[in-house]
Every structure is written in structure tokens, then in C-alpha cells.
Amino acid sequence: MTRASISISPPNDEWIQSQIESKEFSSRSEVVNDLIRKARKEQDEIETIRAALIEGEESGTSTRTPDEIINSVIEKRRKNGTL
């Protein structure tokens, strides 16, 4: 694993220490790695949403009614197990 030296502001250091003291994490490295994982996941989600928005804009105006769109989404989610 790569080692790195970083500077942390006092309020952030206090927060990191509180996470360790609460037994949520056992080291500063665990706290920092968890924050990075969460930031990466959030960035991936934003990129997915951005791509969907671009796809929607490029697809043009729909001829379906709002009810047809809603029912289509419900059916799709039922099929893929997210509803």
C-alpha cells in the first residue's frame, strides 16, 4: 500500500480523532481511506446521473404521456428488482 504524508487542519484532525475514539475506525488511515471511497462513489454516481441527463437531452422530446412514462419506469424497476 502507498504511504503518504498529508497536513490536516485542527478541526479536521479533531473530527478524525473522534472517529477513532468512537471505535468507528481504528486508525487515521482507515478514516481517510473511507472518506476517499465515499468521495469516489459519490463522483461515480454524479457521472452516472450526468450521463443519463445528457442521454435524455439528446433523445429529444418524448411523445409519451406522463402516465406512460411513470408506468414504464415502474415496470422497468419491477423487472430489474429495484421496486
Biopython code that builds the backbone (N, CA, C, O; Angstrom):
import numpy as np
from Bio.PDB.StructureBuilder import StructureBuilder

atoms = [
    (1, "MET", "N", (0.841, -1.166, 0.000)),
    (1, "MET", "CA", (0.000, 0.000, 0.000)),
    (1, "MET", "C", (0.900, 1.248, 0.000)),
    (1, "MET", "O", (1.948, 1.266, 0.644)),
    (2, "THR", "N", (0.484, 2.264, -0.714)),
    (2, "THR", "CA", (1.248, 3.501, -0.793)),
    (2, "THR", "C", (1.105, 4.299, 0.487)),
    (2, "THR", "O", (0.012, 4.411, 1.042)),
    (3, "ARG", "N", (2.206, 4.848, 0.947)),
    (3, "ARG", "CA", (2.182, 5.716, 2.130)),
    (3, "ARG", "C", (2.261, 7.151, 1.661)),
    (3, "ARG", "O", (2.947, 7.452, 0.684)),
    (4, "ALA", "N", (1.557, 8.049, 2.356)),
    (4, "ALA", "CA", (1.564, 9.462, 2.005)),
    (4, "ALA", "C", (1.533, 10.290, 3.278)),
    (4, "ALA", "O", (0.955, 9.893, 4.290)),
    (5, "SER", "N", (2.153, 11.418, 3.203)),
    (5, "SER", "CA", (2.131, 12.350, 4.326)),
    (5, "SER", "C", (1.230, 13.514, 3.930)),
    (5, "SER", "O", (1.441, 14.145, 2.894)),
    (6, "ILE", "N", (0.218, 13.799, 4.763)),
    (6, "ILE", "CA", (-0.692, 14.901, 4.475)),
    (6, "ILE", "C", (-0.817, 15.810, 5.683)),
    (6, "ILE", "O", (-0.592, 15.393, 6.819)),
    (7, "SER", "N", (-1.176, 17.054, 5.422)),
    (7, "SER", "CA", (-1.433, 18.010, 6.503)),
    (7, "SER", "C", (-2.941, 18.120, 6.677)),
    (7, "SER", "O", (-3.685, 18.208, 5.701)),
    (8, "ILE", "N", (-3.380, 18.113, 7.924)),
    (8, "ILE", "CA", (-4.803, 18.163, 8.241)),
    (8, "ILE", "C", (-5.040, 19.332, 9.185)),
    (8, "ILE", "O", (-4.303, 19.522, 10.153)),
    (9, "SER", "N", (-6.070, 20.109, 8.895)),
    (9, "SER", "CA", (-6.387, 21.259, 9.741)),
    (9, "SER", "C", (-6.823, 20.774, 11.131)),
    (9, "SER", "O", (-7.331, 19.661, 11.268)),
    (10, "PRO", "N", (-6.627, 21.597, 12.149)),
    (10, "PRO", "CA", (-7.006, 21.181, 13.507)),
    (10, "PRO", "C", (-8.459, 20.710, 13.646)),
    (10, "PRO", "O", (-8.688, 19.685, 14.287)),
    (11, "PRO", "N", (-9.459, 21.415, 13.071)),
    (11, "PRO", "CA", (-10.830, 20.898, 13.223)),
    (11, "PRO", "C", (-11.014, 19.521, 12.571)),
    (11, "PRO", "O", (-11.713, 18.664, 13.112)),
    (12, "ASN", "N", (-10.388, 19.314, 11.415)),
    (12, "ASN", "CA", (-10.500, 18.012, 10.756)),
    (12, "ASN", "C", (-9.761, 16.934, 11.541)),
    (12, "ASN", "O", (-10.218, 15.793, 11.616)),
    (13, "ASP", "N", (-8.632, 17.291, 12.119)),
    (13, "ASP", "CA", (-7.886, 16.342, 12.934)),
    (13, "ASP", "C", (-8.697, 15.934, 14.163)),
    (13, "ASP", "O", (-8.705, 14.766, 14.551)),
    (14, "GLU", "N", (-9.378, 16.906, 14.770)),
    (14, "GLU", "CA", (-10.224, 16.591, 15.930)),
    (14, "GLU", "C", (-11.349, 15.647, 15.532)),
    (14, "GLU", "O", (-11.682, 14.723, 16.274)),
    (15, "TRP", "N", (-11.935, 15.880, 14.359)),
    (15, "TRP", "CA", (-13.018, 15.020, 13.898)),
    (15, "TRP", "C", (-12.498, 13.614, 13.633)),
    (15, "TRP", "O", (-13.135, 12.634, 14.020)),
    (16, "ILE", "N", (-11.357, 13.506, 12.984)),
    (16, "ILE", "CA", (-10.757, 12.193, 12.724)),
    (16, "ILE", "C", (-10.498, 11.469, 14.036)),
    (16, "ILE", "O", (-10.804, 10.285, 14.174)),
    (17, "GLN", "N", (-9.937, 12.183, 14.988)),
    (17, "GLN", "CA", (-9.650, 11.579, 16.288)),
    (17, "GLN", "C", (-10.932, 11.107, 16.971)),
    (17, "GLN", "O", (-10.946, 10.052, 17.606)),
    (18, "SER", "N", (-12.011, 11.888, 16.842)),
    (18, "SER", "CA", (-13.279, 11.482, 17.455)),
    (18, "SER", "C", (-13.813, 10.202, 16.816)),
    (18, "SER", "O", (-14.437, 9.386, 17.494)),
    (19, "GLN", "N", (-13.573, 10.018, 15.516)),
    (19, "GLN", "CA", (-14.000, 8.791, 14.840)),
    (19, "GLN", "C", (-13.233, 7.591, 15.372)),
    (19, "GLN", "O", (-13.793, 6.506, 15.528)),
    (20, "ILE", "N", (-11.958, 7.788, 15.648)),
    (20, "ILE", "CA", (-11.134, 6.703, 16.189)),
    (20, "ILE", "C", (-11.553, 6.396, 17.625)),
    (20, "ILE", "O", (-11.666, 5.232, 18.010)),
    (21, "GLU", "N", (-11.782, 7.439, 18.409)),
    (21, "GLU", "CA", (-12.180, 7.250, 19.808)),
    (21, "GLU", "C", (-13.547, 6.588, 19.929)),
    (21, "GLU", "O", (-13.809, 5.880, 20.902)),
    (22, "SER", "N", (-14.411, 6.809, 18.957)),
    (22, "SER", "CA", (-15.748, 6.203, 18.999)),
    (22, "SER", "C", (-15.718, 4.730, 18.579)),
    (22, "SER", "O", (-16.750, 4.058, 18.569)),
    (23, "LYS", "N", (-14.526, 4.240, 18.234)),
    (23, "LYS", "CA", (-14.320, 2.855, 17.796)),
    (23, "LYS", "C", (-14.901, 2.594, 16.403)),
    (23, "LYS", "O", (-14.990, 1.444, 15.974)),
    (24, "GLU", "N", (-15.298, 3.667, 15.692)),
    (24, "GLU", "CA", (-15.781, 3.514, 14.319)),
    (24, "GLU", "C", (-14.633, 3.069, 13.413)),
    (24, "GLU", "O", (-14.819, 2.264, 12.501)),
    (25, "PHE", "N", (-13.451, 3.605, 13.681)),
    (25, "PHE", "CA", (-12.245, 3.271, 12.924)),
    (25, "PHE", "C", (-11.116, 3.037, 13.919)),
    (25, "PHE", "O", (-11.161, 3.507, 15.056)),
    (26, "SER", "N", (-10.109, 2.307, 13.472)),
    (26, "SER", "CA", (-9.002, 2.021, 14.388)),
    (26, "SER", "C", (-7.759, 2.865, 14.088)),
    (26, "SER", "O", (-6.797, 2.842, 14.855)),
    (27, "SER", "N", (-7.774, 3.612, 12.970)),
    (27, "SER", "CA", (-6.602, 4.423, 12.652)),
    (27, "SER", "C", (-6.987, 5.595, 11.750)),
    (27, "SER", "O", (-8.061, 5.614, 11.149)),
    (28, "ARG", "N", (-6.085, 6.568, 11.675)),
    (28, "ARG", "CA", (-6.285, 7.710, 10.778)),
    (28, "ARG", "C", (-6.387, 7.243, 9.331)),
    (28, "ARG", "O", (-7.192, 7.763, 8.558)),
    (29, "SER", "N", (-5.581, 6.278, 8.975)),
    (29, "SER", "CA", (-5.594, 5.755, 7.601)),
    (29, "SER", "C", (-6.962, 5.204, 7.235)),
    (29, "SER", "O", (-7.447, 5.435, 6.128)),
    (30, "GLU", "N", (-7.590, 4.477, 8.153)),
    (30, "GLU", "CA", (-8.922, 3.937, 7.879)),
    (30, "GLU", "C", (-9.929, 5.051, 7.647)),
    (30, "GLU", "O", (-10.764, 4.954, 6.748)),
    (31, "VAL", "N", (-9.858, 6.106, 8.446)),
    (31, "VAL", "CA", (-10.778, 7.234, 8.294)),
    (31, "VAL", "C", (-10.580, 7.889, 6.931)),
    (31, "VAL", "O", (-11.546, 8.115, 6.201)),
    (32, "VAL", "N", (-9.347, 8.189, 6.593)),
    (32, "VAL", "CA", (-9.050, 8.859, 5.320)),
    (32, "VAL", "C", (-9.435, 7.974, 4.142)),
    (32, "VAL", "O", (-10.031, 8.464, 3.183)),
    (33, "ASN", "N", (-9.115, 6.693, 4.187)),
    (33, "ASN", "CA", (-9.481, 5.787, 3.093)),
    (33, "ASN", "C", (-10.997, 5.671, 2.944)),
    (33, "ASN", "O", (-11.504, 5.589, 1.825)),
    (34, "ASP", "N", (-11.722, 5.664, 4.060)),
    (34, "ASP", "CA", (-13.178, 5.608, 3.996)),
    (34, "ASP", "C", (-13.736, 6.882, 3.341)),
    (34, "ASP", "O", (-14.651, 6.809, 2.521)),
    (35, "LEU", "N", (-13.194, 8.023, 3.698)),
    (35, "LEU", "CA", (-13.639, 9.282, 3.086)),
    (35, "LEU", "C", (-13.363, 9.292, 1.589)),
    (35, "LEU", "O", (-14.193, 9.759, 0.809)),
    (36, "ILE", "N", (-12.224, 8.791, 1.188)),
    (36, "ILE", "CA", (-11.881, 8.737, -0.239)),
    (36, "ILE", "C", (-12.821, 7.788, -0.976)),
    (36, "ILE", "O", (-13.291, 8.108, -2.068)),
    (37, "ARG", "N", (-13.101, 6.617, -0.385)),
    (37, "ARG", "CA", (-14.039, 5.670, -1.008)),
    (37, "ARG", "C", (-15.405, 6.313, -1.210)),
    (37, "ARG", "O", (-16.014, 6.177, -2.272)),
    (38, "LYS", "N", (-15.886, 7.020, -0.175)),
    (38, "LYS", "CA", (-17.190, 7.675, -0.275)),
    (38, "LYS", "C", (-17.175, 8.772, -1.337)),
    (38, "LYS", "O", (-18.146, 8.920, -2.079)),
    (39, "ALA", "N", (-16.103, 9.535, -1.421)),
    (39, "ALA", "CA", (-15.996, 10.590, -2.433)),
    (39, "ALA", "C", (-15.970, 9.982, -3.831)),
    (39, "ALA", "O", (-16.592, 10.513, -4.752)),
    (40, "ARG", "N", (-15.258, 8.877, -3.994)),
    (40, "ARG", "CA", (-15.198, 8.220, -5.305)),
    (40, "ARG", "C", (-16.568, 7.681, -5.703)),
    (40, "ARG", "O", (-16.972, 7.803, -6.859)),
    (41, "LYS", "N", (-17.287, 7.083, -4.744)),
    (41, "LYS", "CA", (-18.630, 6.570, -5.021)),
    (41, "LYS", "C", (-19.556, 7.716, -5.416)),
    (41, "LYS", "O", (-20.326, 7.600, -6.369)),
    (42, "GLU", "N", (-19.478, 8.812, -4.686)),
    (42, "GLU", "CA", (-20.308, 9.979, -4.994)),
    (42, "GLU", "C", (-19.994, 10.515, -6.385)),
    (42, "GLU", "O", (-20.904, 10.874, -7.132)),
    (43, "GLN", "N", (-18.726, 10.572, -6.734)),
    (43, "GLN", "CA", (-18.320, 11.045, -8.057)),
    (43, "GLN", "C", (-18.861, 10.112, -9.145)),
    (43, "GLN", "O", (-19.328, 10.578, -10.184)),
    (44, "ASP", "N", (-18.798, 8.805, -8.910)),
    (44, "ASP", "CA", (-19.341, 7.837, -9.877)),
    (44, "ASP", "C", (-20.841, 8.038, -10.055)),
    (44, "ASP", "O", (-21.349, 7.977, -11.175)),
    (45, "GLU", "N", (-21.558, 8.279, -8.944)),
    (45, "GLU", "CA", (-22.995, 8.497, -9.018)),
    (45, "GLU", "C", (-23.309, 9.777, -9.791)),
    (45, "GLU", "O", (-24.240, 9.805, -10.596)),
    (46, "ILE", "N", (-22.546, 10.824, -9.549)),
    (46, "ILE", "CA", (-22.748, 12.083, -10.269)),
    (46, "ILE", "C", (-22.502, 11.889, -11.755)),
    (46, "ILE", "O", (-23.260, 12.400, -12.580)),
    (47, "GLU", "N", (-21.458, 11.161, -12.104)),
    (47, "GLU", "CA", (-21.158, 10.906, -13.514)),
    (47, "GLU", "C", (-22.268, 10.081, -14.178)),
    (47, "GLU", "O", (-22.593, 10.308, -15.343)),
    (48, "THR", "N", (-22.845, 9.132, -13.448)),
    (48, "THR", "CA", (-23.945, 8.328, -13.977)),
    (48, "THR", "C", (-25.165, 9.205, -14.234)),
    (48, "THR", "O", (-25.809, 9.098, -15.278)),
    (49, "ILE", "N", (-25.475, 10.071, -13.276)),
    (49, "ILE", "CA", (-26.605, 10.988, -13.440)),
    (49, "ILE", "C", (-26.360, 11.941, -14.601)),
    (49, "ILE", "O", (-27.257, 12.187, -15.407)),
    (50, "ARG", "N", (-25.156, 12.472, -14.685)),
    (50, "ARG", "CA", (-24.813, 13.392, -15.774)),
    (50, "ARG", "C", (-24.973, 12.711, -17.134)),
    (50, "ARG", "O", (-25.510, 13.302, -18.071)),
    (51, "ALA", "N", (-24.507, 11.476, -17.234)),
    (51, "ALA", "CA", (-24.636, 10.739, -18.500)),
    (51, "ALA", "C", (-26.104, 10.506, -18.844)),
    (51, "ALA", "O", (-26.491, 10.608, -20.008)),
    (52, "ALA", "N", (-26.926, 10.192, -17.842)),
    (52, "ALA", "CA", (-28.354, 9.976, -18.087)),
    (52, "ALA", "C", (-29.028, 11.269, -18.537)),
    (52, "ALA", "O", (-29.882, 11.252, -19.422)),
    (53, "LEU", "N", (-28.645, 12.383, -17.929)),
    (53, "LEU", "CA", (-29.214, 13.673, -18.329)),
    (53, "LEU", "C", (-28.835, 14.020, -19.763)),
    (53, "LEU", "O", (-29.669, 14.492, -20.535)),
    (54, "ILE", "N", (-27.583, 13.785, -20.116)),
    (54, "ILE", "CA", (-27.133, 14.057, -21.487)),
    (54, "ILE", "C", (-27.887, 13.164, -22.464)),
    (54, "ILE", "O", (-28.341, 13.627, -23.510)),
    (55, "GLU", "N", (-28.020, 11.885, -22.125)),
    (55, "GLU", "CA", (-28.749, 10.956, -22.990)),
    (55, "GLU", "C", (-30.193, 11.423, -23.171)),
    (55, "GLU", "O", (-30.737, 11.386, -24.275)),
    (56, "GLY", "N", (-30.803, 11.863, -22.073)),
    (56, "GLY", "CA", (-32.179, 12.347, -22.149)),
    (56, "GLY", "C", (-32.313, 13.587, -23.011)),
    (56, "GLY", "O", (-33.245, 13.703, -23.806)),
    (57, "GLU", "N", (-31.381, 14.513, -22.852)),
    (57, "GLU", "CA", (-31.414, 15.732, -23.670)),
    (57, "GLU", "C", (-31.229, 15.409, -25.147)),
    (57, "GLU", "O", (-31.889, 16.000, -26.002)),
    (58, "GLU", "N", (-30.336, 14.475, -25.447)),
    (58, "GLU", "CA", (-30.046, 14.133, -26.835)),
    (58, "GLU", "C", (-31.154, 13.301, -27.482)),
    (58, "GLU", "O", (-31.242, 13.231, -28.708)),
    (59, "SER", "N", (-31.997, 12.671, -26.667)),
    (59, "SER", "CA", (-33.048, 11.820, -27.225)),
    (59, "SER", "C", (-34.235, 12.626, -27.746)),
    (59, "SER", "O", (-35.082, 12.093, -28.463)),
    (60, "GLY", "N", (-34.298, 13.893, -27.392)),
    (60, "GLY", "CA", (-35.390, 14.737, -27.891)),
    (60, "GLY", "C", (-36.613, 14.673, -27.008)),
    (60, "GLY", "O", (-36.601, 14.086, -25.926)),
    (61, "THR", "N", (-37.671, 15.294, -27.499)),
    (61, "THR", "CA", (-38.922, 15.380, -26.754)),
    (61, "THR", "C", (-39.700, 14.078, -26.883)),
    (61, "THR", "O", (-39.812, 13.516, -27.973)),
    (62, "SER", "N", (-40.232, 13.606, -25.775)),
    (62, "SER", "CA", (-40.998, 12.365, -25.764)),
    (62, "SER", "C", (-42.421, 12.619, -26.248)),
    (62, "SER", "O", (-42.986, 13.693, -26.043)),
    (63, "THR", "N", (-42.976, 11.614, -26.890)),
    (63, "THR", "CA", (-44.378, 11.679, -27.304)),
    (63, "THR", "C", (-45.274, 10.943, -26.306)),
    (63, "THR", "O", (-46.495, 10.922, -26.456)),
    (64, "ARG", "N", (-44.657, 10.340, -25.288)),
    (64, "ARG", "CA", (-45.425, 9.614, -24.281)),
    (64, "ARG", "C", (-46.051, 10.572, -23.280)),
    (64, "ARG", "O", (-45.540, 11.667, -23.044)),
    (65, "THR", "N", (-47.162, 10.146, -22.697)),
    (65, "THR", "CA", (-47.812, 10.936, -21.651)),
    (65, "THR", "C", (-47.056, 10.723, -20.343)),
    (65, "THR", "O", (-46.321, 9.745, -20.207)),
    (66, "PRO", "N", (-47.230, 11.632, -19.375)),
    (66, "PRO", "CA", (-46.582, 11.418, -18.068)),
    (66, "PRO", "C", (-46.945, 10.069, -17.443)),
    (66, "PRO", "O", (-46.087, 9.411, -16.855)),
    (67, "ASP", "N", (-48.209, 9.650, -17.565)),
    (67, "ASP", "CA", (-48.611, 8.353, -17.007)),
    (67, "ASP", "C", (-47.890, 7.198, -17.697)),
    (67, "ASP", "O", (-47.504, 6.231, -17.041)),
    (68, "GLU", "N", (-47.707, 7.287, -18.993)),
    (68, "GLU", "CA", (-46.984, 6.244, -19.726)),
    (68, "GLU", "C", (-45.525, 6.174, -19.268)),
    (68, "GLU", "O", (-44.964, 5.088, -19.122)),
    (69, "ILE", "N", (-44.930, 7.317, -19.049)),
    (69, "ILE", "CA", (-43.539, 7.358, -18.578)),
    (69, "ILE", "C", (-43.441, 6.748, -17.186)),
    (69, "ILE", "O", (-42.558, 5.931, -16.926)),
    (70, "ILE", "N", (-44.341, 7.140, -16.291)),
    (70, "ILE", "CA", (-44.336, 6.614, -14.918)),
    (70, "ILE", "C", (-44.509, 5.098, -14.937)),
    (70, "ILE", "O", (-43.769, 4.381, -14.264)),
    (71, "ASN", "N", (-45.483, 4.607, -15.703)),
    (71, "ASN", "CA", (-45.719, 3.166, -15.767)),
    (71, "ASN", "C", (-44.530, 2.425, -16.356)),
    (71, "ASN", "O", (-44.215, 1.316, -15.926)),
    (72, "SER", "N", (-43.874, 3.022, -17.324)),
    (72, "SER", "CA", (-42.680, 2.417, -17.925)),
    (72, "SER", "C", (-41.571, 2.277, -16.891)),
    (72, "SER", "O", (-40.905, 1.243, -16.823)),
    (73, "VAL", "N", (-41.373, 3.317, -16.088)),
    (73, "VAL", "CA", (-40.335, 3.278, -15.047)),
    (73, "VAL", "C", (-40.671, 2.222, -13.998)),
    (73, "VAL", "O", (-39.799, 1.464, -13.573)),
    (74, "ILE", "N", (-41.927, 2.176, -13.584)),
    (74, "ILE", "CA", (-42.350, 1.177, -12.597)),
    (74, "ILE", "C", (-42.107, -0.235, -13.127)),
    (74, "ILE", "O", (-41.558, -1.077, -12.416)),
    (75, "GLU", "N", (-42.512, -0.498, -14.367)),
    (75, "GLU", "CA", (-42.332, -1.816, -14.964)),
    (75, "GLU", "C", (-40.848, -2.184, -15.064)),
    (75, "GLU", "O", (-40.449, -3.309, -14.758)),
    (76, "LYS", "N", (-40.052, -1.225, -15.492)),
    (76, "LYS", "CA", (-38.601, -1.473, -15.612)),
    (76, "LYS", "C", (-38.001, -1.809, -14.253)),
    (76, "LYS", "O", (-37.182, -2.722, -14.149)),
    (77, "ARG", "N", (-38.399, -1.080, -13.205)),
    (77, "ARG", "CA", (-37.860, -1.340, -11.869)),
    (77, "ARG", "C", (-38.343, -2.675, -11.315)),
    (77, "ARG", "O", (-37.608, -3.347, -10.592)),
    (78, "ARG", "N", (-39.549, -3.055, -11.641)),
    (78, "ARG", "CA", (-40.038, -4.374, -11.209)),
    (78, "ARG", "C", (-39.220, -5.482, -11.845)),
    (78, "ARG", "O", (-38.870, -6.466, -11.194)),
    (79, "LYS", "N", (-38.919, -5.310, -13.126)),
    (79, "LYS", "CA", (-38.154, -6.340, -13.858)),
    (79, "LYS", "C", (-36.731, -6.475, -13.349)),
    (79, "LYS", "O", (-36.195, -7.581, -13.284)),
    (80, "ASN", "N", (-36.103, -5.335, -12.980)),
    (80, "ASN", "CA", (-34.711, -5.435, -12.533)),
    (80, "ASN", "C", (-34.580, -5.582, -11.013)),
    (80, "ASN", "O", (-33.469, -5.604, -10.483)),
    (81, "GLY", "N", (-35.729, -5.683, -10.308)),
    (81, "GLY", "CA", (-35.709, -5.963, -8.872)),
    (81, "GLY", "C", (-35.436, -4.785, -7.971)),
    (81, "GLY", "O", (-35.124, -4.969, -6.795)),
    (82, "THR", "N", (-35.549, -3.560, -8.502)),
    (82, "THR", "CA", (-35.316, -2.393, -7.645)),
    (82, "THR", "C", (-36.607, -1.777, -7.104)),
    (82, "THR", "O", (-36.586, -0.718, -6.476)),
    (83, "LEU", "N", (-37.729, -2.452, -7.355)),
    (83, "LEU", "CA", (-39.013, -1.980, -6.815)),
    (83, "LEU", "C", (-39.690, -3.093, -6.095)),
    (83, "LEU", "O", (-40.785, -2.909, -5.565)),
]
sb = StructureBuilder()
sb.init_structure("model")
sb.init_model(0)
sb.init_chain("A")
sb.init_seg("    ")
for serial, (resi, resn, name, xyz) in enumerate(atoms, 1):
    if name == "N":
        sb.init_residue(resn, " ", resi, " ")
    sb.init_atom(name, np.array(xyz, "f"), 0.0, 1.0, " ", f" {name:<3s}", serial, name[0])
structure = sb.get_structure()
